[in-house]
Amino acid sequence: MGHLDERAGLTGRVGIVVGGGGGLGRACALDLGRAGVRLALCDKDAEGLADVGAELGADGPETLTGALDARDPEALEHFFERADEAFGGRLDILVNVVGGTFRQPFEGTNPRGWDALIRANFTWLLASTQLAIPRMRAAGRGSIINLTSIEAHRAAPNFAVYAAMKAGVTSLTRSLALELAPEGIRINTIAPDYVPTPNLRASMAGTDEERSFADQISIPMGRAGTYEDVGGCALFLASDLSSFVTGTSIHPDGGAWASSGWLNWPDQGYSNHPPLDVVRGYLSGGLSAGG
């Protein structure tokens, strides 16, 4: 075992990933599994869960899967009980990933839509976290990792309720960090910006070249995020390398949150407003600032 493996101390630990069948959850599951964590993965996507197990391979860690809707508290509780049976009641790591949103001005939303966003991004996470606490308390340690978003830390027009739920998870995480710290249980968030999942790519306008150019302007590191960027953060927060880290957020966003509106325009550098040649080109097209 190398120095890094010894410091991380993940081999043989048990982790649950809620939403581990695809996207960012899959990335977290693969990184944890390859580090020797025994896994319990649940997701609505049964095929995605099978793919994760296949990618970890026959020589990978012991893995339990369950196809379920995390918004169903009874189904979630039953899955935790299955994990207890499979791993002797041990739980060291919980990664809460499930979430989603849609674009719509707040004025056009309704209570049914609010409820859907609250259930998808907040309520289930309360249940999952509550289920984990007594299991981690029994071991005297644990790491809970909540996937949020950059939108938890900045304004998000047309995504107001979603952003409020992610901010709520962030505040919940900080409060629980204080409640749980005396028991050796840590809780943190990962707040990525744009990571092009298949669904997100399908919803984006423009060609790959155009989107890449836009990334170079809007993201200081000049590229979109990757699954591995997020999985690496989960690996760190799950491990002993972060044993004194709790109540905080890690931002795998290439500097997007730090930039706070500053864009890196080609040949002109950083500016918090469009260069004059862009403004002139916009106006010469017959448009005005009023639309």
C-alpha positions as CSV (number, residue, x, y, z in Angstrom):
1,M,0.0,0.0,0.0
2,G,1.4,3.4,-1.0
3,H,1.6,6.6,1.1
4,L,-1.5,8.1,-0.4
5,D,-3.6,4.9,0.2
6,E,-2.4,4.8,3.8
7,R,-3.3,8.5,4.4
8,A,-6.7,8.1,2.7
9,G,-7.6,5.0,4.7
10,L,-10.6,4.0,2.5
11,T,-9.9,0.3,1.9
12,G,-12.7,-1.8,3.4
13,R,-14.9,1.1,4.4
14,V,-18.6,1.1,3.5
15,G,-20.3,3.8,1.5
16,I,-23.9,4.5,0.3
17,V,-24.4,6.6,-2.8
18,V,-27.9,7.8,-3.3
19,G,-28.1,8.5,-7.0
20,G,-25.1,6.3,-7.9
21,G,-26.4,5.0,-11.3
22,G,-25.4,7.8,-13.6
23,G,-23.8,11.2,-14.0
24,L,-22.0,12.7,-11.0
25,G,-23.2,9.9,-8.7
26,R,-21.6,7.3,-11.0
27,A,-18.4,9.3,-10.9
28,C,-18.4,9.3,-7.1
29,A,-19.2,5.6,-6.9
30,L,-16.4,4.7,-9.3
31,D,-13.8,6.7,-7.5
32,L,-14.8,5.4,-4.1
33,G,-15.0,1.8,-5.4
34,R,-11.6,2.0,-7.0
35,A,-10.2,3.2,-3.7
36,G,-11.5,0.0,-2.0
37,V,-14.8,1.2,-0.6
38,R,-17.5,-1.4,-0.4
39,L,-20.6,0.2,-2.0
40,A,-24.3,0.3,-1.7
41,L,-25.7,2.2,-4.7
42,C,-29.3,3.2,-5.4
43,D,-30.9,5.0,-8.3
44,K,-34.0,5.0,-10.4
45,D,-31.9,3.8,-13.3
46,A,-31.4,0.0,-12.9
47,E,-29.5,-0.2,-16.1
48,G,-27.1,2.5,-15.0
49,L,-26.5,0.7,-11.7
50,A,-25.6,-2.4,-13.5
51,D,-23.2,-0.5,-15.7
52,V,-21.4,0.9,-12.7
53,G,-21.1,-2.6,-11.2
54,A,-19.7,-3.9,-14.5
55,E,-17.2,-1.1,-14.8
56,L,-15.9,-1.8,-11.3
57,G,-15.4,-5.3,-12.4
58,A,-15.3,-8.8,-10.8
59,D,-12.2,-7.8,-8.9
60,G,-13.8,-4.6,-7.6
61,P,-15.2,-4.0,-4.2
62,E,-18.3,-5.8,-2.9
63,T,-21.3,-3.8,-4.3
64,L,-25.0,-3.8,-3.5
65,T,-27.5,-2.1,-5.8
66,G,-31.1,-1.2,-5.5
67,A,-33.4,0.5,-8.1
68,L,-35.7,2.9,-6.3
69,D,-37.0,6.4,-6.2
70,A,-35.1,8.3,-3.4
71,R,-38.1,10.5,-2.9
72,D,-39.9,7.5,-1.4
73,P,-38.8,7.5,2.3
74,E,-40.0,3.9,2.9
75,A,-38.0,2.7,-0.1
76,L,-35.0,4.6,1.0
77,E,-35.2,3.2,4.6
78,H,-35.5,-0.3,3.2
79,F,-32.4,0.1,1.1
80,F,-30.4,1.3,4.2
81,E,-31.6,-1.9,5.9
82,R,-30.4,-4.0,3.0
83,A,-27.0,-2.3,3.3
84,D,-27.0,-3.1,7.0
85,E,-27.5,-6.8,6.2
86,A,-24.9,-6.8,3.5
87,F,-22.2,-5.0,5.4
88,G,-22.9,-5.9,9.1
89,G,-24.5,-2.5,9.9
90,R,-21.4,-0.5,9.1
91,L,-21.7,2.8,7.3
92,D,-18.7,5.1,6.9
93,I,-19.6,7.3,4.0
94,L,-22.9,8.7,2.6
95,V,-23.0,10.6,-0.7
96,N,-26.3,12.3,-1.5
97,V,-26.5,13.1,-5.2
98,V,-30.1,13.0,-6.5
99,G,-31.5,16.4,-7.8
100,G,-32.8,18.1,-10.8
101,T,-34.5,21.3,-12.1
102,F,-36.1,23.0,-15.1
103,R,-35.9,26.5,-16.5
104,Q,-38.9,28.7,-15.9
105,P,-39.5,32.3,-14.6
106,F,-40.7,32.2,-11.0
107,E,-43.9,34.0,-11.9
108,G,-44.9,31.2,-14.2
109,T,-44.4,28.4,-11.6
110,N,-47.0,26.9,-9.4
111,P,-47.3,25.0,-6.1
112,R,-47.1,21.6,-7.9
113,G,-43.9,22.6,-9.5
114,W,-42.5,24.0,-6.2
115,D,-43.3,20.7,-4.5
116,A,-41.6,18.7,-7.2
117,L,-38.4,20.8,-6.9
118,I,-38.4,20.6,-3.1
119,R,-38.9,16.9,-3.1
120,A,-36.3,16.3,-5.7
121,N,-33.6,18.5,-4.2
122,F,-34.2,18.7,-0.5
123,T,-36.8,16.6,1.3
124,W,-35.3,13.2,0.4
125,L,-31.9,14.3,1.5
126,L,-33.2,15.0,5.0
127,A,-34.4,11.4,5.2
128,S,-31.2,10.0,3.8
129,T,-29.0,12.0,6.2
130,Q,-31.2,11.1,9.2
131,L,-30.9,7.4,8.3
132,A,-27.1,7.7,8.2
133,I,-26.6,9.4,11.5
134,P,-27.3,6.6,14.0
135,R,-25.3,4.1,11.8
136,M,-22.3,6.4,11.8
137,R,-22.7,7.2,15.5
138,A,-22.3,3.5,16.3
139,A,-18.9,3.6,14.6
140,G,-17.9,6.9,16.2
141,R,-17.1,8.4,12.8
142,G,-18.5,9.1,9.3
143,S,-18.5,11.4,6.3
144,I,-21.6,12.7,4.7
145,I,-21.2,14.4,1.3
146,N,-24.0,16.4,-0.2
147,L,-23.9,17.3,-3.9
148,T,-25.2,20.9,-4.4
149,S,-24.4,23.4,-7.1
150,I,-22.7,26.7,-7.7
151,E,-26.3,28.0,-7.7
152,A,-26.4,27.5,-4.0
153,H,-23.9,30.4,-3.7
154,R,-25.1,32.9,-6.3
155,A,-28.3,34.2,-8.0
156,A,-29.9,31.9,-10.5
157,P,-32.7,33.7,-12.5
158,N,-35.3,31.3,-13.9
159,F,-34.1,28.7,-11.4
160,A,-35.1,30.4,-8.2
161,V,-36.7,27.5,-6.3
162,Y,-33.9,25.1,-7.3
163,A,-31.2,27.5,-6.2
164,A,-33.1,28.1,-2.9
165,M,-33.1,24.3,-2.3
166,K,-29.4,24.0,-3.0
167,A,-28.8,26.9,-0.7
168,G,-31.0,25.2,1.9
169,V,-28.8,22.0,1.7
170,T,-25.7,24.2,2.2
171,S,-27.2,25.8,5.3
172,L,-28.4,22.4,6.6
173,T,-24.9,21.0,6.1
174,R,-23.3,23.7,8.1
175,S,-25.8,23.4,11.0
176,L,-25.5,19.6,11.1
177,A,-21.7,19.9,11.0
178,L,-21.9,21.6,14.4
179,E,-24.4,19.1,15.7
180,L,-22.5,16.0,14.6
181,A,-18.9,17.2,15.0
182,P,-18.6,16.0,18.7
183,E,-19.5,12.5,17.5
184,G,-16.8,12.4,14.8
185,I,-19.3,12.7,12.0
186,R,-18.3,15.2,9.3
187,I,-20.6,16.7,6.7
188,N,-19.7,18.8,3.7
189,T,-21.0,19.8,0.3
190,I,-19.6,19.7,-3.3
191,A,-20.8,22.6,-5.4
192,P,-19.8,22.2,-9.0
193,D,-20.7,24.5,-11.9
194,Y,-21.3,23.3,-15.4
195,V,-20.5,19.6,-15.9
196,P,-22.0,18.5,-19.2
197,T,-24.1,15.4,-18.4
198,P,-25.9,13.8,-21.4
199,N,-29.2,15.4,-20.4
200,L,-27.6,18.8,-20.0
201,R,-25.8,18.5,-23.3
202,A,-29.1,17.7,-25.1
203,S,-30.6,20.9,-23.6
204,M,-27.8,23.2,-24.7
205,A,-28.0,25.3,-27.8
206,G,-25.1,25.7,-30.2
207,T,-22.3,23.5,-31.6
208,D,-19.6,21.8,-29.5
209,E,-17.2,24.4,-30.8
210,E,-19.5,27.3,-29.8
211,R,-20.0,25.9,-26.3
212,S,-16.3,25.3,-25.9
213,F,-15.6,29.0,-26.8
214,A,-18.3,30.1,-24.4
215,D,-16.6,28.0,-21.6
216,Q,-13.3,29.7,-22.3
217,I,-14.9,33.1,-21.7
218,S,-17.1,32.2,-18.7
219,I,-14.9,29.7,-16.8
220,P,-11.5,31.0,-15.7
221,M,-9.8,27.7,-16.3
222,G,-11.2,27.7,-19.8
223,R,-13.2,24.4,-19.9
224,A,-16.3,22.7,-18.6
225,G,-16.1,20.4,-15.6
226,T,-15.8,16.6,-15.9
227,Y,-17.2,13.8,-13.8
228,E,-13.7,13.1,-12.6
229,D,-13.4,16.6,-11.2
230,V,-16.4,16.0,-9.0
231,G,-15.5,12.3,-8.1
232,G,-12.0,13.5,-6.9
233,C,-13.7,15.9,-4.5
234,A,-15.9,13.1,-3.1
235,L,-12.9,10.9,-2.7
236,F,-11.1,13.5,-0.7
237,L,-14.1,14.3,1.5
238,A,-14.7,10.6,2.2
239,S,-11.1,9.9,3.1
240,D,-9.0,10.6,6.2
241,L,-7.2,13.3,4.1
242,S,-10.1,15.5,5.1
243,S,-10.5,14.3,8.7
244,F,-10.5,17.9,10.0
245,V,-12.8,19.3,7.3
246,T,-16.5,19.8,8.1
247,G,-19.3,22.3,7.5
248,T,-17.7,23.6,4.3
249,S,-18.2,23.5,0.5
250,I,-15.7,22.5,-2.1
251,H,-16.1,24.2,-5.5
252,P,-14.9,22.1,-8.5
253,D,-15.9,24.9,-10.9
254,G,-12.7,26.1,-12.6
255,G,-12.9,29.4,-10.7
256,A,-16.5,30.2,-11.8
257,W,-17.7,31.1,-8.3
258,A,-14.7,33.2,-7.6
259,S,-15.1,35.1,-10.9
260,S,-18.5,36.5,-9.8
261,G,-19.4,38.0,-13.2
262,W,-15.9,38.6,-14.5
263,L,-15.5,37.1,-18.0
264,N,-12.2,36.5,-19.8
265,W,-12.8,38.0,-23.2
266,P,-10.4,36.9,-26.0
267,D,-7.7,39.5,-26.7
268,Q,-9.0,41.8,-24.0
269,G,-8.7,39.9,-20.7
270,Y,-11.0,40.0,-17.8
271,S,-14.0,42.4,-17.7
272,N,-17.3,42.5,-15.9
273,H,-19.1,43.9,-18.9
274,P,-19.0,43.1,-22.7
275,P,-16.2,44.7,-24.7
276,L,-17.2,47.6,-26.9
277,D,-16.7,45.7,-30.1
278,V,-19.2,43.1,-28.9
279,V,-21.7,45.8,-27.9
280,R,-21.2,47.5,-31.3
281,G,-21.7,44.2,-33.2
282,Y,-24.8,43.6,-31.2
283,L,-26.3,47.0,-31.9
284,S,-25.3,46.9,-35.6
285,G,-27.5,43.9,-35.9
286,G,-30.5,46.1,-35.4
287,L,-31.0,45.2,-31.7
288,S,-30.9,47.5,-28.8
289,A,-30.2,47.0,-25.1
290,G,-34.0,46.9,-24.6
291,G,-34.4,43.9,-26.9
